[in-house]
Amino acid sequence: MRALVFALSLLVSPAAAQVCAPADLPALNGCVGRARVSIAIAGDVLVHRALAWRGYARGFASLWGAAEPALRGADLAIANLEGPVAPGFQRDGRRVADPGPVFDDVVYTEYPRFNYHPVLIRALRAAGVDVVTTANNHAMDRGAAGADATLRALDAGGLAHVGTVAGGQAPWRALRLRTSVGPLALVACSFGTNGLADPRHQVPRCYDDRAGLLALVRAEAARGAGVLVLPHWGQEYALEPDRSQQALARDLAAAGAMAVVGTHPHVPQPWEDLRGPRGLVPVVYSTGNFVAAQPPLERATAQLAWLSLCAGAQGPVVAGAGYVPLQMEFAGADPSLTLPRPGSGDPRQEAGLALLARLIPGRALSLSCR
């Protein structure tokens, strides 16, 4: 287990920057004391061609700026970095001259093998993201050396990460955080790597090494940590979790996980509250995308999962949880993220909100901004 520990505190934003947070969250567990820590968890950062062109030319805030106040409003903001950040690596893993922050379709590419320039790391940090998960099916899109280069780029850019490990390290490592409600441990894993080789076992596997995953969760919970598990799992474009997701969620809750928030299906999936040793464990089977060039309504609609943590009798628990609706807008030539609101008069926004309300009843949150 990694010994990376740092103090968690509210991000200090420029005076002019707006900060938003939910006023009330549906309650889950009882608390000891008044201290609270909020976590906002976004889905997949999937920078397809159209998004890359815009992001490199005009800044990535032009894509996701609408969500930045909410990311800044959380004490800890997390997103799934879907793909490598490996400067100078072609699709076949060979090194070439780095072209800089442009979509050249040689070094910096999209599906089926993504790769991003490190400017994306700086943009995520500037948006308020504190941690990214790197264990996903695109983690090996530039091979083992590209996975190592991604970790170096994240470290150089000052963005904390959990999931993939450098070649030669043990794959199961928690990112440990200290907070006012007690220690936290973040754990990430992936169902696979799209069939790409992982010769140095850098991507922890949710299912292939279920025993290793559950052992890590038990160990972190035993030391009093609140364990947030971030699995990359499920079936693409399926609006309901599959049996494998549900079974693993039950095992994670029984092992002592505080919460489980998944990615990969690229559409939102329902929530479930499971019983664990410390109380109720919210399971978000899929947040959906954060940003992606996938126009169908179900793929363009997503949730920013929001957890409020407090101290429990045996360690941190989730005091309350809900989601902030998100939607990618594709009108015109410039795709961008929006925060859909009831009564907007926009049929697409209303349809997205209705989809979320059907899948996840009673969890929608409204933001209060300052």
C-alpha positions in Angstrom: 0.0 0.0 0.0 1.3 3.4 -0.9 2.3 5.7 1.9 1.2 8.8 0.1 -0.6 11.0 2.7 -1.5 14.6 2.4 -3.8 16.9 4.4 -7.1 17.6 2.8 -8.4 21.2 2.9 -10.9 23.3 1.0 -9.4 24.6 -2.2 -8.6 28.2 -2.2 -10.0 29.8 -5.4 -9.4 33.2 -6.8 -11.7 35.8 -5.3 -13.6 36.2 -8.6 -14.2 32.4 -9.0 -17.7 31.2 -8.3 -18.0 28.3 -5.9 -21.1 26.1 -5.7 -22.3 23.3 -3.4 -25.6 21.5 -2.6 -27.5 23.0 0.3 -29.2 19.7 1.5 -28.4 16.1 0.8 -30.6 13.0 1.5 -29.4 11.6 4.8 -27.8 8.1 5.1 -25.9 7.6 8.3 -25.7 9.1 11.8 -22.6 11.2 12.7 -20.3 11.8 15.6 -19.6 15.6 15.8 -20.3 18.3 13.3 -17.3 18.1 11.0 -18.1 17.3 7.3 -16.0 16.7 4.2 -17.6 16.8 0.8 -16.5 14.8 -2.2 -17.6 15.4 -5.8 -17.0 12.5 -8.2 -17.1 13.1 -12.0 -17.2 10.4 -14.6 -15.0 9.8 -17.7 -12.8 12.4 -19.1 -12.9 11.1 -22.6 -11.4 13.6 -25.0 -12.5 12.7 -28.5 -11.3 14.5 -31.6 -13.8 17.4 -31.5 -13.1 18.0 -27.9 -9.4 17.8 -28.3 -9.4 20.3 -31.1 -11.3 22.8 -29.0 -9.5 22.1 -25.8 -6.0 22.5 -27.2 -7.0 25.6 -29.2 -9.2 27.4 -26.7 -8.5 25.8 -23.3 -10.3 22.9 -21.7 -12.3 25.3 -19.5 -14.3 26.0 -22.7 -15.5 22.4 -22.5 -16.3 22.0 -18.8 -16.4 25.5 -17.4 -20.0 25.2 -16.3 -19.0 22.4 -13.9 -16.0 24.2 -12.4 -17.9 26.0 -9.6 -19.2 22.7 -8.3 -15.8 21.0 -8.5 -14.3 24.0 -6.6 -17.2 23.8 -4.1 -16.2 20.3 -2.9 -13.4 19.6 -0.5 -12.2 16.8 -2.8 -13.0 16.5 -6.5 -12.3 13.3 -8.4 -12.5 12.4 -12.1 -11.6 9.3 -14.2 -8.8 10.1 -16.6 -9.7 7.8 -19.5 -6.5 7.3 -21.4 -2.7 8.0 -21.1 -0.9 11.3 -20.9 2.3 10.1 -22.6 4.2 12.9 -24.4 5.9 11.7 -27.6 4.4 8.2 -27.7 2.8 7.0 -30.9 0.0 4.4 -30.9 2.5 1.5 -31.3 4.5 2.8 -28.3 7.4 4.2 -30.3 8.9 7.5 -29.3 8.9 10.5 -31.6 9.3 14.2 -31.4 6.5 15.7 -29.3 4.3 18.0 -31.4 3.0 20.0 -28.4 -0.6 20.5 -27.4 -2.3 19.8 -30.6 -4.5 17.0 -31.9 -2.1 15.6 -34.5 -3.6 12.1 -34.7 -0.2 10.6 -34.4 1.0 11.3 -30.8 -2.2 12.8 -29.4 -5.1 10.7 -30.6 -8.7 9.6 -29.9 -10.6 6.3 -30.0 -9.6 3.5 -30.2 -6.3 4.4 -28.5 -6.3 7.7 -26.7 -3.4 9.9 -25.7 -3.4 13.4 -24.3 -0.9 16.2 -23.9 0.0 17.2 -20.3 -1.8 20.5 -20.7 -4.9 18.4 -19.9 -3.5 17.8 -16.4 -3.0 21.5 -15.7 -6.5 22.2 -17.0 -8.0 19.6 -14.7 -6.2 21.0 -11.7 -7.3 24.5 -12.6 -10.9 23.3 -12.9 -10.8 22.1 -9.2 -10.0 18.4 -9.8 -7.8 17.1 -7.0 -7.5 13.4 -7.9 -7.8 11.3 -11.0 -8.3 7.6 -11.4 -6.1 5.9 -14.0 -7.3 2.3 -13.8 -9.6 1.9 -16.9 -9.8 0.1 -20.2 -7.7 2.7 -22.0 -4.9 2.7 -19.4 -2.6 0.7 -21.7 -3.3 2.6 -24.9 0.4 3.5 -25.1 1.7 0.3 -23.5 3.6 -0.2 -20.3 6.0 2.7 -21.0 3.1 5.0 -21.7 1.5 4.0 -18.4 4.7 4.9 -16.6 4.9 8.2 -18.6 1.4 9.0 -17.5 2.2 8.6 -13.8 5.3 10.8 -14.3 3.2 13.5 -16.0 0.6 13.5 -13.3 3.3 13.8 -10.6 5.0 16.6 -12.5 1.7 18.3 -12.9 0.8 18.0 -9.2 -2.3 16.0 -9.8 -2.9 13.1 -7.3 -3.8 9.8 -8.8 -4.9 6.3 -7.9 -5.2 3.1 -10.0 -2.4 2.2 -12.3 1.1 1.7 -10.8 4.6 1.9 -12.2 6.0 -1.2 -13.7 7.4 -3.5 -11.0 5.2 -2.2 -8.1 2.5 -4.1 -6.4 -0.8 -3.4 -8.1 -3.0 -2.9 -5.1 -2.3 0.5 -3.5 -4.6 3.0 -1.8 -4.3 6.7 -2.0 -4.5 7.8 1.7 -5.8 11.1 2.8 -6.2 12.8 6.1 -9.4 14.8 6.8 -11.2 16.4 9.6 -13.6 13.4 9.8 -10.8 10.8 9.9 -8.6 9.0 7.4 -9.8 8.2 3.9 -8.5 5.6 1.4 -9.2 5.7 -2.3 -9.0 2.5 -4.3 -9.4 2.1 -8.0 -9.5 -0.9 -10.4 -10.6 -1.8 -14.0 -12.4 -4.7 -15.5 -9.7 -4.9 -18.2 -7.6 -3.1 -20.8 -9.5 -3.7 -24.1 -7.4 -6.8 -24.7 -4.1 -4.8 -24.7 -1.2 -6.5 -23.0 -0.4 -5.5 -19.4 2.9 -7.4 -19.1 4.0 -5.6 -15.9 0.7 -5.9 -14.1 0.2 -2.1 -13.8 -3.6 -2.1 -14.0 -5.3 -3.5 -10.9 -8.2 -5.8 -12.0 -11.6 -5.6 -10.3 -12.7 -9.1 -11.2 -9.5 -11.0 -12.2 -8.0 -10.2 -8.8 -11.1 -9.9 -6.7 -9.3 -11.3 -3.7 -6.6 -8.6 -3.9 -9.2 -5.9 -4.1 -11.2 -7.1 -1.2 -8.1 -7.7 0.9 -7.0 -4.0 0.3 -10.5 -2.7 1.3 -10.5 -4.8 4.5 -7.0 -3.7 5.4 -7.8 0.0 4.9 -11.1 -0.3 6.8 -9.4 -2.2 9.6 -7.1 0.8 10.3 -10.2 3.1 10.6 -10.2 4.6 7.1 -13.3 5.4 5.1 -12.7 3.4 1.9 -14.0 4.9 -1.3 -13.8 2.3 -4.1 -13.8 3.6 -7.7 -14.3 0.7 -10.1 -14.2 0.9 -13.9 -16.8 -1.8 -14.7 -20.1 -2.7 -16.3 -21.4 -2.8 -19.9 -21.1 0.1 -22.2 -24.3 2.0 -22.8 -26.4 -0.2 -20.5 -28.7 1.9 -18.2 -28.8 -0.9 -15.6 -25.9 -2.6 -13.7 -25.1 -6.1 -14.6 -24.9 -9.0 -12.1 -21.2 -8.8 -11.9 -21.3 -5.2 -10.8 -24.0 -6.0 -8.2 -22.2 -9.0 -6.8 -18.9 -7.1 -6.5 -20.7 -4.1 -4.9 -22.1 -6.4 -2.2 -18.7 -7.9 -1.6 -17.1 -4.4 -1.3 -19.8 -3.2 1.1 -19.3 -6.4 3.2 -15.5 -5.9 3.2 -15.9 -2.4 4.7 -16.2 0.0 1.8 -17.6 3.4 2.8 -18.9 4.1 -0.8 -18.6 2.7 -4.3 -18.7 5.0 -7.3 -18.2 3.4 -10.8 -17.4 4.5 -14.3 -17.2 3.0 -17.8 -20.7 2.4 -19.1 -20.7 6.1 -20.5 -24.4 6.4 -19.4 -25.8 7.0 -15.9 -26.9 3.9 -13.9 -29.0 3.7 -10.7 -27.8 4.0 -7.1 -28.2 1.4 -4.4 -27.7 1.6 -0.7 -26.2 -1.5 0.7 -25.6 -2.5 4.4 -22.0 -2.6 5.5 -20.2 -3.0 8.9 -20.5 0.8 9.6 -24.0 1.4 8.2 -25.4 2.2 4.7 -23.0 2.2 1.8 -24.1 4.2 -1.3 -23.3 2.5 -4.6 -23.3 4.6 -7.7 -23.1 2.0 -10.5 -22.1 4.5 -13.2 -21.8 8.3 -13.1 -21.8 8.4 -16.9 -19.3 10.6 -18.8 -17.9 13.9 -17.6 -16.9 15.1 -21.0 -17.1 13.0 -24.2 -18.2 13.5 -27.8 -21.1 11.1 -27.6 -24.2 13.0 -28.7 -27.0 10.4 -27.9 -29.1 11.7 -25.0 -28.3 8.7 -22.7 -24.5 9.1 -23.3 -24.6 12.9 -23.0 -26.5 12.9 -19.7 -24.5 12.2 -16.5 -24.2 12.9 -12.8 -21.7 14.5 -10.6 -21.9 12.3 -7.5 -21.8 14.2 -4.3 -20.9 12.6 -0.9 -20.9 14.4 2.5 -18.7 12.5 4.9 -18.8 12.6 8.7 -17.1 10.8 11.6 -18.9 7.6 12.6 -18.3 5.4 15.6 -15.8 3.2 13.7 -14.5 5.7 11.1 -15.7 8.0 8.4 -19.2 7.2 6.9 -21.4 8.9 4.3 -23.7 11.3 6.1 -25.6 12.2 2.9 -25.4 11.7 -0.8 -26.9 12.8 -4.1 -26.0 14.0 -7.6 -25.8 17.2 -9.6 -27.1 16.6 -13.2 -24.7 17.2 -16.1 -25.2 17.2 -19.8 -23.0 17.6 -22.9 -24.5 20.1 -25.3 -23.8 19.6 -29.0 -25.7 22.5 -30.6 -23.6 24.2 -33.2 -20.0 23.4 -33.7 -18.8 23.7 -30.1 -19.7 20.8 -27.8 -19.6 21.8 -24.1 -20.8 20.7 -20.7 -23.9 22.2 -19.2 -25.8 21.9 -15.9 -29.4 21.3 -16.9 -32.1 22.8 -14.8 -35.8 22.1 -14.5 -37.9 24.6 -16.3 -35.2 25.7 -18.7 -37.5 25.2 -21.7 -34.8 23.2 -23.5 -36.4 19.9 -24.5 -33.1 18.0 -24.5 -32.3 19.2 -20.9 -35.7 18.3 -19.7 -35.4 14.8 -21.3 -32.0 14.3 -19.6 -33.4 15.4 -16.2 -36.3 13.0 -16.7 -33.9 10.1 -17.5 -31.9 10.8 -14.3 -35.0 11.1 -12.2 -36.2 7.7 -13.5 -32.9 6.0 -12.9 -32.1 7.7 -9.6 -35.2 8.9 -7.9 -35.0 11.3 -5.0 -31.2 12.0 -5.3 -31.1 15.1 -7.5 -29.4 18.1 -5.9 -29.6 21.9 -6.6 -26.5 24.0 -6.1 -26.2 27.1 -3.9 -23.5 29.4 -5.3 -21.4 32.3 -3.9 
